[in-house]
Amino acid sequence: MKKQIAIFASGSGSNAENIIRYFQHSPQAEIALLVCNRPDAPVLQRVQPFGTPCSLITPSGLQDPDTILPILQNKQIDFIVLAGFLLRIPAFLVEAYPQAIVNIHPALLPKFGGKGMYGINIHRAVLEAGETRSGVTIHYINEHFDEGEHIAQYTCPVLSDDTPESLAGRILELEHRHYPAVIEKLLG
Ligand code: GRF
């Protein structure tokens, strides 16, 4: 039986697309669902050519077990991949999917995580702190943002002439290179 994966994404969706492409012909797993909380999120257009079913939820729907759990159960979801999803994952969902919800954070946690640390803010903070390396952290989700157990980290240099945008681009490349393969490994 193929593992059924749901991607939660509400941004531009480059990781979502990359993961969908990676598993397109996989005998091991299938991207069975994309869950999104923003009707105008570019990710929705982006995944259309792949025919991935999409489910729009509201922030309150995500917090309601009677809303989100049936959406996942209908697709027999085994594993949840967060890829640019900014809403906090509620405790009941973490309990329903023990060690089966992962996220990618575009910095080397535990530094540069937590409240307000998303998007370009992260890279700005890394540059302001004078770090010489940054990278990505793939981690399990618990009910505290960015505090779940680390699975893998990949690093890249911070260059002296980096802008937040140039650093973001280098880190996005790292995400695309590593995230799908780490997910594949975790599926066992
Ligand atoms: C990525 O930088 C990821 O690390 C973070 O959100 C961003 C999503 O980018 N969690 P995209 O929507 O996949 O292009």
Backbone and ligand atoms as CSV (ligand in chain L), in Angstrom:
chain,resi,resn,atom,element,x,y,z
A,1,MET,N,N,0.851,-1.219,0.000
A,1,MET,CA,C,0.000,0.000,0.000
A,1,MET,C,C,0.876,1.256,0.000
A,2,LYS,N,N,0.574,2.159,-0.939
A,2,LYS,CA,C,1.324,3.417,-0.972
A,2,LYS,C,C,0.951,4.274,0.219
A,3,LYS,N,N,1.954,4.934,0.803
A,3,LYS,CA,C,1.695,5.911,1.865
A,3,LYS,C,C,1.000,7.132,1.244
A,4,GLN,N,N,0.000,7.604,1.947
A,4,GLN,CA,C,-0.756,8.755,1.454
A,4,GLN,C,C,-0.293,10.017,2.190
A,5,ILE,N,N,0.200,10.970,1.412
A,5,ILE,CA,C,0.770,12.184,2.001
A,5,ILE,C,C,-0.139,13.380,1.736
A,6,ALA,N,N,-0.310,14.203,2.767
A,6,ALA,CA,C,-0.957,15.511,2.575
A,6,ALA,C,C,0.102,16.586,2.733
A,7,ILE,N,N,0.119,17.518,1.794
A,7,ILE,CA,C,0.984,18.693,1.929
A,7,ILE,C,C,0.115,19.851,2.410
A,8,PHE,N,N,0.558,20.530,3.447
A,8,PHE,CA,C,-0.109,21.755,3.902
A,8,PHE,C,C,0.750,22.926,3.416
A,9,ALA,N,N,0.183,23.766,2.556
A,9,ALA,CA,C,0.954,24.877,2.020
A,9,ALA,C,C,0.024,26.048,1.728
A,10,SER,N,N,0.486,27.234,2.011
A,10,SER,CA,C,-0.358,28.408,1.768
A,10,SER,C,C,0.413,29.559,1.153
A,11,GLY,N,N,1.552,29.245,0.549
A,11,GLY,CA,C,2.368,30.316,-0.021
A,11,GLY,C,C,2.550,30.145,-1.508
A,12,SER,N,N,3.779,30.367,-1.951
A,12,SER,CA,C,4.029,30.303,-3.393
A,12,SER,C,C,4.038,28.864,-3.899
A,13,GLY,N,N,4.424,27.943,-3.038
A,13,GLY,CA,C,4.256,26.539,-3.377
A,13,GLY,C,C,5.400,25.905,-4.137
A,14,SER,N,N,6.589,26.504,-4.088
A,14,SER,CA,C,7.687,25.885,-4.841
A,14,SER,C,C,8.073,24.544,-4.220
A,15,ASN,N,N,8.035,24.457,-2.897
A,15,ASN,CA,C,8.317,23.161,-2.264
A,15,ASN,C,C,7.207,22.148,-2.560
A,16,ALA,N,N,5.975,22.595,-2.491
A,16,ALA,CA,C,4.859,21.680,-2.769
A,16,ALA,C,C,5.023,21.084,-4.172
A,17,GLU,N,N,5.301,21.948,-5.149
A,17,GLU,CA,C,5.464,21.457,-6.526
A,17,GLU,C,C,6.638,20.487,-6.620
A,18,ASN,N,N,7.723,20.844,-5.963
A,18,ASN,CA,C,8.931,20.015,-6.016
A,18,ASN,C,C,8.674,18.631,-5.404
A,19,ILE,N,N,7.927,18.601,-4.326
A,19,ILE,CA,C,7.623,17.321,-3.655
A,19,ILE,C,C,6.648,16.505,-4.511
A,20,ILE,N,N,5.681,17.183,-5.095
A,20,ILE,CA,C,4.730,16.470,-5.965
A,20,ILE,C,C,5.480,15.830,-7.141
A,21,ARG,N,N,6.379,16.610,-7.747
A,21,ARG,CA,C,7.154,16.066,-8.876
A,21,ARG,C,C,7.977,14.857,-8.441
A,22,TYR,N,N,8.590,14.969,-7.273
A,22,TYR,CA,C,9.483,13.907,-6.785
A,22,TYR,C,C,8.728,12.594,-6.612
A,23,PHE,N,N,7.494,12.673,-6.092
A,23,PHE,CA,C,6.750,11.446,-5.791
A,23,PHE,C,C,5.804,11.025,-6.917
A,24,GLN,N,N,5.863,11.768,-8.052
A,24,GLN,CA,C,4.903,11.522,-9.124
A,24,GLN,C,C,4.848,10.061,-9.561
A,25,HIS,N,N,5.997,9.423,-9.666
A,25,HIS,CA,C,5.996,8.034,-10.125
A,25,HIS,C,C,6.529,7.098,-9.045
A,26,SER,N,N,6.386,7.508,-7.795
A,26,SER,CA,C,6.925,6.708,-6.694
A,26,SER,C,C,6.036,5.510,-6.401
A,27,PRO,N,N,6.643,4.345,-6.225
A,27,PRO,CA,C,5.845,3.174,-5.827
A,27,PRO,C,C,5.529,3.221,-4.328
A,28,GLN,N,N,6.220,4.142,-3.621
A,28,GLN,CA,C,6.162,4.134,-2.166
A,28,GLN,C,C,5.096,5.082,-1.607
A,29,ALA,N,N,4.900,6.192,-2.279
A,29,ALA,CA,C,4.026,7.199,-1.693
A,29,ALA,C,C,3.362,8.036,-2.770
A,30,GLU,N,N,2.283,8.671,-2.342
A,30,GLU,CA,C,1.506,9.463,-3.281
A,30,GLU,C,C,1.070,10.748,-2.576
A,31,ILE,N,N,1.137,11.865,-3.259
A,31,ILE,CA,C,0.631,13.111,-2.672
A,31,ILE,C,C,-0.872,13.130,-2.937
A,32,ALA,N,N,-1.627,12.815,-1.907
A,32,ALA,CA,C,-3.061,12.575,-2.074
A,32,ALA,C,C,-3.889,13.830,-1.859
A,33,LEU,N,N,-3.267,14.862,-1.275
A,33,LEU,CA,C,-4.061,16.035,-0.895
A,33,LEU,C,C,-3.154,17.231,-0.659
A,34,LEU,N,N,-3.653,18.405,-1.057
A,34,LEU,CA,C,-3.005,19.650,-0.650
A,34,LEU,C,C,-4.009,20.415,0.207
A,35,VAL,N,N,-3.600,20.790,1.396
A,35,VAL,CA,C,-4.459,21.570,2.285
A,35,VAL,C,C,-3.921,22.991,2.326
A,36,CYS,N,N,-4.817,23.950,2.120
A,36,CYS,CA,C,-4.406,25.355,2.006
A,36,CYS,C,C,-5.403,26.217,2.764
A,37,ASN,N,N,-4.944,27.264,3.399
A,37,ASN,CA,C,-5.897,28.115,4.122
A,37,ASN,C,C,-6.088,29.490,3.478
A,38,ARG,N,N,-5.496,29.685,2.288
A,38,ARG,CA,C,-5.683,30.981,1.615
A,38,ARG,C,C,-6.186,30.757,0.205
A,39,PRO,N,N,-7.429,31.183,-0.057
A,39,PRO,CA,C,-7.996,30.941,-1.389
A,39,PRO,C,C,-7.182,31.587,-2.503
A,40,ASP,N,N,-6.400,32.640,-2.173
A,40,ASP,CA,C,-5.635,33.343,-3.209
A,40,ASP,C,C,-4.171,32.886,-3.252
A,41,ALA,N,N,-3.837,31.808,-2.554
A,41,ALA,CA,C,-2.433,31.385,-2.501
A,41,ALA,C,C,-1.979,30.848,-3.861
A,42,PRO,N,N,-0.837,31.320,-4.350
A,42,PRO,CA,C,-0.322,30.849,-5.646
A,42,PRO,C,C,-0.147,29.329,-5.720
A,43,VAL,N,N,0.075,28.693,-4.576
A,43,VAL,CA,C,0.260,27.232,-4.597
A,43,VAL,C,C,-0.926,26.522,-5.251
A,44,LEU,N,N,-2.118,27.076,-5.130
A,44,LEU,CA,C,-3.301,26.388,-5.674
A,44,LEU,C,C,-3.226,26.288,-7.195
A,45,GLN,N,N,-2.770,27.369,-7.844
A,45,GLN,CA,C,-2.595,27.345,-9.305
A,45,GLN,C,C,-1.445,26.418,-9.676
A,46,ARG,N,N,-0.438,26.499,-8.866
A,46,ARG,CA,C,0.807,25.797,-9.153
A,46,ARG,C,C,0.641,24.281,-9.214
A,47,VAL,N,N,-0.226,23.745,-8.343
A,47,VAL,CA,C,-0.351,22.284,-8.309
A,47,VAL,C,C,-1.423,21.774,-9.275
A,48,GLN,N,N,-2.179,22.715,-9.850
A,48,GLN,CA,C,-3.272,22.312,-10.736
A,48,GLN,C,C,-2.855,21.345,-11.848
A,49,PRO,N,N,-1.753,21.624,-12.559
A,49,PRO,CA,C,-1.366,20.717,-13.652
A,49,PRO,C,C,-1.127,19.281,-13.199
A,50,PHE,N,N,-0.892,19.075,-11.922
A,50,PHE,CA,C,-0.601,17.722,-11.424
A,50,PHE,C,C,-1.870,16.995,-10.989
A,51,GLY,N,N,-2.983,17.731,-10.938
A,51,GLY,CA,C,-4.255,17.111,-10.554
A,51,GLY,C,C,-4.330,16.729,-9.086
A,52,THR,N,N,-3.485,17.336,-8.262
A,52,THR,CA,C,-3.532,17.029,-6.821
A,52,THR,C,C,-4.823,17.601,-6.226
A,53,PRO,N,N,-5.619,16.786,-5.547
A,53,PRO,CA,C,-6.829,17.331,-4.918
A,53,PRO,C,C,-6.467,18.383,-3.868
A,54,CYS,N,N,-7.231,19.477,-3.837
A,54,CYS,CA,C,-6.948,20.560,-2.889
A,54,CYS,C,C,-8.131,20.744,-1.952
A,55,SER,N,N,-7.815,21.024,-0.722
A,55,SER,CA,C,-8.864,21.300,0.246
A,55,SER,C,C,-8.562,22.638,0.901
A,56,LEU,N,N,-9.515,23.571,0.792
A,56,LEU,CA,C,-9.343,24.877,1.438
A,56,LEU,C,C,-9.932,24.798,2.829
A,57,ILE,N,N,-9.178,25.215,3.808
A,57,ILE,CA,C,-9.744,25.256,5.149
A,57,ILE,C,C,-9.586,26.669,5.713
A,58,THR,N,N,-10.442,26.998,6.655
A,58,THR,CA,C,-10.307,28.283,7.334
A,58,THR,C,C,-9.419,28.061,8.558
A,59,PRO,N,N,-8.858,29.128,9.113
A,59,PRO,CA,C,-8.071,28.960,10.341
A,59,PRO,C,C,-8.882,28.284,11.445
A,60,SER,N,N,-10.179,28.595,11.550
A,60,SER,CA,C,-10.970,27.946,12.613
A,60,SER,C,C,-11.262,26.486,12.259
A,61,GLY,N,N,-11.374,26.183,10.971
A,61,GLY,CA,C,-11.558,24.785,10.547
A,61,GLY,C,C,-10.374,23.920,10.937
A,62,LEU,N,N,-9.184,24.528,10.865
A,62,LEU,CA,C,-7.985,23.778,11.234
A,62,LEU,C,C,-7.989,23.458,12.729
A,63,GLN,N,N,-8.595,24.329,13.503
A,63,GLN,CA,C,-8.614,24.124,14.958
A,63,GLN,C,C,-9.741,23.197,15.397
A,64,ASP,N,N,-10.575,22.780,14.435
A,64,ASP,CA,C,-11.770,21.999,14.784
A,64,ASP,C,C,-11.588,20.537,14.349
A,65,PRO,N,N,-11.482,19.623,15.311
A,65,PRO,CA,C,-11.262,18.212,14.958
A,65,PRO,C,C,-12.326,17.674,14.005
A,66,ASP,N,N,-13.579,18.133,14.145
A,66,ASP,CA,C,-14.650,17.605,13.287
A,66,ASP,C,C,-14.553,18.121,11.855
A,67,THR,N,N,-13.740,19.126,11.636
A,67,THR,CA,C,-13.555,19.633,10.266
A,67,THR,C,C,-12.317,19.007,9.634
A,68,ILE,N,N,-11.177,19.158,10.279
A,68,ILE,CA,C,-9.922,18.785,9.616
A,68,ILE,C,C,-9.703,17.264,9.619
A,69,LEU,N,N,-10.074,16.586,10.692
A,69,LEU,CA,C,-9.786,15.133,10.731
A,69,LEU,C,C,-10.526,14.367,9.629
A,70,PRO,N,N,-11.834,14.624,9.409
A,70,PRO,CA,C,-12.493,13.902,8.306
A,70,PRO,C,C,-11.889,14.196,6.935
A,71,ILE,N,N,-11.418,15.436,6.744
A,71,ILE,CA,C,-10.790,15.776,5.446
A,71,ILE,C,C,-9.575,14.865,5.221
A,72,LEU,N,N,-8.809,14.649,6.278
A,72,LEU,CA,C,-7.604,13.816,6.169
A,72,LEU,C,C,-7.972,12.332,6.103
A,73,GLN,N,N,-8.972,11.944,6.901
A,73,GLN,CA,C,-9.364,10.522,6.923
A,73,GLN,C,C,-9.967,10.088,5.591
A,74,ASN,N,N,-10.708,10.992,4.950
A,74,ASN,CA,C,-11.318,10.646,3.654
A,74,ASN,C,C,-10.278,10.252,2.622
A,75,LYS,N,N,-9.104,10.841,2.762
A,75,LYS,CA,C,-8.012,10.522,1.825
A,75,LYS,C,C,-7.030,9.528,2.431
A,76,GLN,N,N,-7.384,8.982,3.576
A,76,GLN,CA,C,-6.531,7.996,4.262
A,76,GLN,C,C,-5.090,8.480,4.425
A,77,ILE,N,N,-4.972,9.727,4.844
A,77,ILE,CA,C,-3.649,10.347,4.974
A,77,ILE,C,C,-2.857,9.694,6.117
A,78,ASP,N,N,-1.608,9.317,5.782
A,78,ASP,CA,C,-0.699,8.716,6.772
A,78,ASP,C,C,0.321,9.708,7.291
A,79,PHE,N,N,0.620,10.728,6.480
A,79,PHE,CA,C,1.790,11.554,6.758
A,79,PHE,C,C,1.508,12.975,6.267
A,80,ILE,N,N,1.907,13.971,7.067
A,80,ILE,CA,C,1.632,15.370,6.713
A,80,ILE,C,C,2.949,16.133,6.564
A,81,VAL,N,N,3.062,16.839,5.445
A,81,VAL,CA,C,4.262,17.617,5.150
A,81,VAL,C,C,3.873,19.092,5.118
A,82,LEU,N,N,4.458,19.886,5.989
A,82,LEU,CA,C,4.212,21.329,5.952
A,82,LEU,C,C,5.250,21.971,5.041
A,83,ALA,N,N,4.776,22.814,4.142
A,83,ALA,CA,C,5.690,23.466,3.197
A,83,ALA,C,C,5.194,24.891,2.973
A,84,GLY,N,N,5.582,25.776,3.890
A,84,GLY,CA,C,5.113,27.155,3.778
A,84,GLY,C,C,3.694,27.286,4.294
A,85,PHE,N,N,3.449,26.734,5.463
A,85,PHE,CA,C,2.114,26.791,6.086
A,85,PHE,C,C,2.293,27.510,7.411
A,86,LEU,N,N,1.605,28.646,7.550
A,86,LEU,CA,C,1.940,29.510,8.685
A,86,LEU,C,C,1.058,29.303,9.913
A,87,LEU,N,N,-0.041,28.568,9.763
A,87,LEU,CA,C,-0.921,28.409,10.931
A,87,LEU,C,C,-0.356,27.361,11.887
A,88,ARG,N,N,-0.632,27.589,13.159
A,88,ARG,CA,C,-0.161,26.650,14.170
A,88,ARG,C,C,-0.950,25.338,14.074
A,89,ILE,N,N,-0.248,24.231,14.160
A,89,ILE,CA,C,-0.904,22.915,14.091
A,89,ILE,C,C,-1.448,22.580,15.487
A,90,PRO,N,N,-2.759,22.324,15.585
A,90,PRO,CA,C,-3.339,22.092,16.917
A,90,PRO,C,C,-2.880,20.771,17.548
A,91,ALA,N,N,-2.928,20.728,18.867
A,91,ALA,CA,C,-2.423,19.562,19.607
A,91,ALA,C,C,-3.146,18.271,19.204
A,92,PHE,N,N,-4.445,18.343,18.945
A,92,PHE,CA,C,-5.162,17.097,18.609
A,92,PHE,C,C,-4.653,16.496,17.299
A,93,LEU,N,N,-4.185,17.373,16.397
A,93,LEU,CA,C,-3.666,16.874,15.117
A,93,LEU,C,C,-2.286,16.229,15.330
A,94,VAL,N,N,-1.489,16.834,16.191
A,94,VAL,CA,C,-0.187,16.252,16.523
A,94,VAL,C,C,-0.396,14.876,17.163
A,95,GLU,N,N,-1.419,14.774,18.015
A,95,GLU,CA,C,-1.703,13.473,18.656
A,95,GLU,C,C,-2.220,12.454,17.654
A,96,ALA,N,N,-2.998,12.920,16.679
A,96,ALA,CA,C,-3.557,11.997,15.679
A,96,ALA,C,C,-2.474,11.493,14.716
A,97,TYR,N,N,-1.404,12.273,14.561
A,97,TYR,CA,C,-0.316,11.907,13.644
A,97,TYR,C,C,1.029,11.934,14.368
A,98,PRO,N,N,1.221,10.995,15.320
A,98,PRO,CA,C,2.472,11.030,16.085
A,98,PRO,C,C,3.676,10.760,15.180
A,99,GLN,N,N,4.701,11.592,15.291
A,99,GLN,CA,C,5.926,11.492,14.476
A,99,GLN,C,C,5.586,11.383,12.988
A,100,ALA,N,N,4.532,12.011,12.581
A,100,ALA,CA,C,4.140,11.916,11.177
A,100,ALA,C,C,3.720,13.268,10.618
A,101,ILE,N,N,4.174,14.349,11.265
A,101,ILE,CA,C,4.003,15.692,10.696
A,101,ILE,C,C,5.378,16.359,10.705
A,102,VAL,N,N,5.826,16.773,9.523
A,102,VAL,CA,C,7.146,17.396,9.434
A,102,VAL,C,C,7.043,18.782,8.809
A,103,ASN,N,N,8.038,19.589,9.140
A,103,ASN,CA,C,8.093,20.950,8.608
A,103,ASN,C,C,9.517,21.237,8.152
A,104,ILE,N,N,9.638,22.221,7.265
A,104,ILE,CA,C,10.976,22.711,6.922
A,104,ILE,C,C,11.047,24.176,7.299
A,105,HIS,N,N,12.111,24.523,7.985
A,105,HIS,CA,C,12.295,25.912,8.423
A,105,HIS,C,C,13.569,26.441,7.756
A,106,PRO,N,N,13.502,27.637,7.165
A,106,PRO,CA,C,14.663,28.094,6.384
A,106,PRO,C,C,15.747,28.784,7.228
A,107,ALA,N,N,16.152,28.135,8.311
A,107,ALA,CA,C,17.259,28.620,9.139
A,107,ALA,C,C,17.706,27.450,10.005
A,108,LEU,N,N,18.798,27.674,10.723
A,108,LEU,CA,C,19.346,26.604,11.561
A,108,LEU,C,C,18.769,26.731,12.977
A,109,LEU,N,N,17.637,26.062,13.203
A,109,LEU,CA,C,17.009,26.076,14.536
A,109,LEU,C,C,17.983,25.453,15.531
A,110,PRO,N,N,17.992,25.811,16.819
A,110,PRO,CA,C,16.952,26.613,17.474
A,110,PRO,C,C,17.082,28.113,17.295
A,111,LYS,N,N,18.142,28.562,16.602
A,111,LYS,CA,C,18.218,30.001,16.344
A,111,LYS,C,C,17.214,30.386,15.259
A,112,PHE,N,N,16.748,31.590,15.294
A,112,PHE,CA,C,15.906,32.158,14.244
A,112,PHE,C,C,14.610,31.386,14.023
A,113,GLY,N,N,14.007,30.968,15.140
A,113,GLY,CA,C,12.695,30.322,15.065
A,113,GLY,C,C,11.718,31.058,15.952
A,114,GLY,N,N,10.498,30.578,15.968
A,114,GLY,CA,C,9.488,31.132,16.870
A,114,GLY,C,C,8.729,32.288,16.253
A,115,LYS,N,N,8.090,33.035,17.123
A,115,LYS,CA,C,7.151,34.077,16.692
A,115,LYS,C,C,7.809,35.107,15.760
A,116,GLY,N,N,7.144,35.399,14.671
A,116,GLY,CA,C,7.630,36.427,13.746
A,116,GLY,C,C,8.739,35.950,12.825
A,117,MET,N,N,9.239,34.739,13.064
A,117,MET,CA,C,10.343,34.231,12.250
A,117,MET,C,C,9.783,33.419,11.089
A,118,TYR,N,N,9.406,34.155,10.050
A,118,TYR,CA,C,8.948,33.517,8.818
A,118,TYR,C,C,9.369,34.396,7.653
A,119,GLY,N,N,9.398,33.763,6.483
A,119,GLY,CA,C,9.708,34.495,5.251
A,119,GLY,C,C,11.020,35.265,5.344
A,120,ILE,N,N,10.989,36.442,4.773
A,120,ILE,CA,C,12.210,37.238,4.622
A,120,ILE,C,C,12.725,37.742,5.979
A,121,ASN,N,N,11.838,37.808,6.986
A,121,ASN,CA,C,12.253,38.227,8.350
A,121,ASN,C,C,13.399,37.371,8.852
A,122,ILE,N,N,13.327,36.092,8.549
A,122,ILE,CA,C,14.346,35.155,9.041
A,122,ILE,C,C,15.707,35.518,8.470
A,123,HIS,N,N,15.750,35.709,7.176
A,123,HIS,CA,C,17.042,35.955,6.517
A,123,HIS,C,C,17.602,37.321,6.920
A,124,ARG,N,N,16.707,38.274,7.124
A,124,ARG,CA,C,17.126,39.592,7.606
A,124,ARG,C,C,17.783,39.434,8.986
A,125,ALA,N,N,17.147,38.652,9.846
A,125,ALA,CA,C,17.671,38.459,11.208
A,125,ALA,C,C,19.022,37.740,11.178
A,126,VAL,N,N,19.156,36.773,10.287
A,126,VAL,CA,C,20.425,36.035,10.163
A,126,VAL,C,C,21.542,36.998,9.747
A,127,LEU,N,N,21.240,37.863,8.780
A,127,LEU,CA,C,22.256,38.834,8.327
A,127,LEU,C,C,22.581,39.837,9.433
A,128,GLU,N,N,21.550,40.307,10.127
A,128,GLU,CA,C,21.776,41.288,11.205
A,128,GLU,C,C,22.617,40.702,12.333
A,129,ALA,N,N,22.473,39.387,12.541
A,129,ALA,CA,C,23.236,38.728,13.615
A,129,ALA,C,C,24.676,38.435,13.189
A,130,GLY,N,N,24.998,38.677,11.922
A,130,GLY,CA,C,26.360,38.470,11.448
A,130,GLY,C,C,26.747,37.002,11.325
A,131,GLU,N,N,25.768,36.143,11.123
A,131,GLU,CA,C,26.065,34.706,10.978
A,131,GLU,C,C,26.874,34.471,9.704
A,132,THR,N,N,27.750,33.473,9.753
A,132,THR,CA,C,28.511,33.155,8.535
A,132,THR,C,C,27.934,31.935,7.823
A,133,ARG,N,N,27.042,31.201,8.526
A,133,ARG,CA,C,26.351,30.082,7.876
A,133,ARG,C,C,24.864,30.144,8.214
A,134,SER,N,N,24.061,29.707,7.252
A,134,SER,CA,C,22.640,29.508,7.541
A,134,SER,C,C,22.250,28.171,6.915
A,135,GLY,N,N,20.985,27.921,6.772
A,135,GLY,CA,C,20.605,26.642,6.190
A,135,GLY,C,C,19.154,26.322,6.444
A,136,VAL,N,N,18.845,25.044,6.456
A,136,VAL,CA,C,17.457,24.611,6.672
A,136,VAL,C,C,17.421,23.560,7.779
A,137,THR,N,N,16.309,23.544,8.461
A,137,THR,CA,C,16.066,22.524,9.482
A,137,THR,C,C,14.776,21.799,9.135
A,138,ILE,N,N,14.868,20.490,9.027
A,138,ILE,CA,C,13.669,19.673,8.837
A,138,ILE,C,C,13.377,19.060,10.200
A,139,HIS,N,N,12.153,19.244,10.672
A,139,HIS,CA,C,11.855,18.824,12.052
A,139,HIS,C,C,10.428,18.318,12.172
A,140,TYR,N,N,10.217,17.502,13.194
A,140,TYR,CA,C,8.853,17.094,13.504
A,140,TYR,C,C,8.106,18.270,14.099
A,141,ILE,N,N,6.812,18.209,13.993
A,141,ILE,CA,C,5.964,19.259,14.562
A,141,ILE,C,C,5.464,18.818,15.927
A,142,ASN,N,N,5.618,19.705,16.885
A,142,ASN,CA,C,4.841,19.546,18.105
A,142,ASN,C,C,3.989,20.812,18.245
A,143,GLU,N,N,3.288,20.954,19.361
A,143,GLU,CA,C,2.337,22.078,19.383
A,143,GLU,C,C,2.995,23.441,19.591
A,144,HIS,N,N,4.318,23.446,19.810
A,144,HIS,CA,C,5.020,24.732,19.888
A,144,HIS,C,C,5.741,24.962,18.567
A,145,PHE,N,N,5.547,26.130,18.012
A,145,PHE,CA,C,6.183,26.471,16.740
A,145,PHE,C,C,7.685,26.180,16.760
A,146,ASP,N,N,8.171,25.511,15.759
A,146,ASP,CA,C,9.617,25.375,15.526
A,146,ASP,C,C,10.374,24.668,16.652
A,147,GLU,N,N,9.684,23.933,17.512
A,147,GLU,CA,C,10.370,23.307,18.635
A,147,GLU,C,C,10.377,21.788,18.586
A,148,GLY,N,N,9.802,21.190,17.551
A,148,GLY,CA,C,9.795,19.737,17.468
A,148,GLY,C,C,11.189,19.175,17.208
A,149,GLU,N,N,11.316,17.903,17.458
A,149,GLU,CA,C,12.595,17.200,17.317
A,149,GLU,C,C,13.192,17.385,15.912
A,150,HIS,N,N,14.486,17.676,15.866
A,150,HIS,CA,C,15.128,17.873,14.561
A,150,HIS,C,C,15.343,16.527,13.857
A,151,ILE,N,N,15.171,16.531,12.559
A,151,ILE,CA,C,15.394,15.332,11.751
A,151,ILE,C,C,16.688,15.503,10.946
A,152,ALA,N,N,16.852,16.673,10.350
A,152,ALA,CA,C,18.061,16.926,9.555
A,152,ALA,C,C,18.284,18.419,9.399
A,153,GLN,N,N,19.549,18.789,9.292
A,153,GLN,CA,C,19.891,20.177,8.968
A,153,GLN,C,C,20.887,20.174,7.813
A,154,TYR,N,N,20.751,21.141,6.929
A,154,TYR,CA,C,21.687,21.314,5.815
A,154,TYR,C,C,22.122,22.768,5.826
A,155,THR,N,N,23.396,23.005,5.606
A,155,THR,CA,C,23.878,24.379,5.751
A,155,THR,C,C,24.416,24.938,4.437
A,156,CYS,N,N,24.495,26.249,4.395
A,156,CYS,CA,C,25.122,26.942,3.271
A,156,CYS,C,C,25.810,28.185,3.833
A,157,PRO,N,N,26.763,28.730,3.086
A,157,PRO,CA,C,27.429,29.931,3.595
A,157,PRO,C,C,26.531,31.157,3.496
A,158,VAL,N,N,26.769,32.103,4.387
A,158,VAL,CA,C,26.201,33.448,4.235
A,158,VAL,C,C,27.330,34.297,3.654
A,159,LEU,N,N,27.115,34.927,2.533
A,159,LEU,CA,C,28.186,35.683,1.869
A,159,LEU,C,C,28.166,37.137,2.339
A,160,SER,N,N,29.328,37.761,2.265
A,160,SER,CA,C,29.436,39.121,2.826
A,160,SER,C,C,28.553,40.113,2.069
A,161,ASP,N,N,28.272,39.828,0.797
A,161,ASP,CA,C,27.418,40.766,0.058
A,161,ASP,C,C,25.971,40.265,-0.063
A,162,ASP,N,N,25.592,39.306,0.776
A,162,ASP,CA,C,24.215,38.797,0.706
A,162,ASP,C,C,23.200,39.861,1.109
A,163,THR,N,N,22.061,39.825,0.424
A,163,THR,CA,C,20.872,40.552,0.870
A,163,THR,C,C,19.921,39.484,1.408
A,164,PRO,N,N,18.893,39.871,2.156
A,164,PRO,CA,C,17.932,38.849,2.601
A,164,PRO,C,C,17.409,38.026,1.426
A,165,GLU,N,N,17.233,38.687,0.284
A,165,GLU,CA,C,16.668,37.990,-0.882
A,165,GLU,C,C,17.660,36.989,-1.487
A,166,SER,N,N,18.939,37.375,-1.567
A,166,SER,CA,C,19.911,36.442,-2.159
A,166,SER,C,C,20.104,35.236,-1.241
A,167,LEU,N,N,20.093,35.479,0.068
A,167,LEU,CA,C,20.218,34.367,1.016
A,167,LEU,C,C,18.985,33.460,0.930
A,168,ALA,N,N,17.822,34.073,0.802
A,168,ALA,CA,C,16.575,33.291,0.687
A,168,ALA,C,C,16.639,32.360,-0.523
A,169,GLY,N,N,17.197,32.868,-1.629
A,169,GLY,CA,C,17.281,32.057,-2.848
A,169,GLY,C,C,18.194,30.859,-2.658
A,170,ARG,N,N,19.325,31.085,-1.987
A,170,ARG,CA,C,20.267,29.974,-1.758
A,170,ARG,C,C,19.633,28.923,-0.857
A,171,ILE,N,N,18.867,29.384,0.103
A,171,ILE,CA,C,18.255,28.448,1.044
A,171,ILE,C,C,17.100,27.690,0.405
A,172,LEU,N,N,16.368,28.362,-0.467
A,172,LEU,CA,C,15.277,27.667,-1.158
A,172,LEU,C,C,15.832,26.513,-2.003
A,173,GLU,N,N,16.989,26.754,-2.615
A,173,GLU,CA,C,17.637,25.668,-3.382
A,173,GLU,C,C,17.940,24.465,-2.486
A,174,LEU,N,N,18.429,24.758,-1.273
A,174,LEU,CA,C,18.716,23.665,-0.321
A,174,LEU,C,C,17.442,22.904,0.015
A,175,GLU,N,N,16.359,23.638,0.209
A,175,GLU,CA,C,15.075,23.003,0.534
A,175,GLU,C,C,14.668,22.049,-0.577
A,176,HIS,N,N,14.768,22.558,-1.815
A,176,HIS,CA,C,14.335,21.729,-2.945
A,176,HIS,C,C,15.228,20.496,-3.099
A,177,ARG,N,N,16.513,20.671,-2.797
A,177,ARG,CA,C,17.445,19.554,-2.974
A,177,ARG,C,C,17.186,18.452,-1.948
A,178,HIS,N,N,16.823,18.825,-0.728
A,178,HIS,CA,C,16.815,17.834,0.352
A,178,HIS,C,C,15.442,17.397,0.872
A,179,TYR,N,N,14.452,18.270,0.820
A,179,TYR,CA,C,13.204,17.962,1.544
A,179,TYR,C,C,12.536,16.665,1.040
A,180,PRO,N,N,12.370,16.503,-0.288
A,180,PRO,CA,C,11.676,15.282,-0.739
A,180,PRO,C,C,12.387,13.992,-0.308
A,181,ALA,N,N,13.705,13.978,-0.398
A,181,ALA,CA,C,14.439,12.746,-0.064
A,181,ALA,C,C,14.342,12.443,1.436
A,182,VAL,N,N,14.335,13.478,2.256
A,182,VAL,CA,C,14.190,13.242,3.698
A,182,VAL,C,C,12.793,12.676,3.988
A,183,ILE,N,N,11.787,13.232,3.340
A,183,ILE,CA,C,10.418,12.718,3.524
A,183,ILE,C,C,10.381,11.231,3.132
A,184,GLU,N,N,10.967,10.929,1.971
A,184,GLU,CA,C,10.965,9.559,1.473
A,184,GLU,C,C,11.586,8.602,2.499
A,185,LYS,N,N,12.666,9.028,3.092
A,185,LYS,CA,C,13.369,8.214,4.089
A,185,LYS,C,C,12.490,7.979,5.329
A,186,LEU,N,N,11.789,9.023,5.720
A,186,LEU,CA,C,10.968,8.902,6.933
A,186,LEU,C,C,9.785,7.953,6.726
A,187,LEU,N,N,9.370,7.799,5.474
A,187,LEU,CA,C,8.221,6.924,5.209
A,187,LEU,C,C,8.595,5.451,5.434
A,188,GLY,N,N,9.898,5.187,5.472
A,188,GLY,CA,C,10.371,3.841,5.798
A,188,GLY,C,C,10.349,2.879,4.644
L,1,GRF,C1,C,10.088,27.995,2.574
L,1,GRF,O1,O,11.151,28.869,2.733
L,1,GRF,C2,C,9.965,27.119,3.787
L,1,GRF,O2,O,11.171,26.889,4.419
L,1,GRF,C3,C,9.069,27.915,4.674
L,1,GRF,O3,O,8.178,28.559,3.814
L,1,GRF,C4,C,8.761,28.728,2.534
L,1,GRF,C5,C,7.832,28.155,1.529
L,1,GRF,O4,O,8.215,28.453,0.224
L,1,GRF,N1,N,8.468,27.070,5.678
L,1,GRF,P1,P,7.372,27.841,-0.977
L,1,GRF,O5,O,5.930,28.305,-0.787
L,1,GRF,O6,O,7.494,26.360,-0.897
L,1,GRF,O7,O,7.973,28.407,-2.223
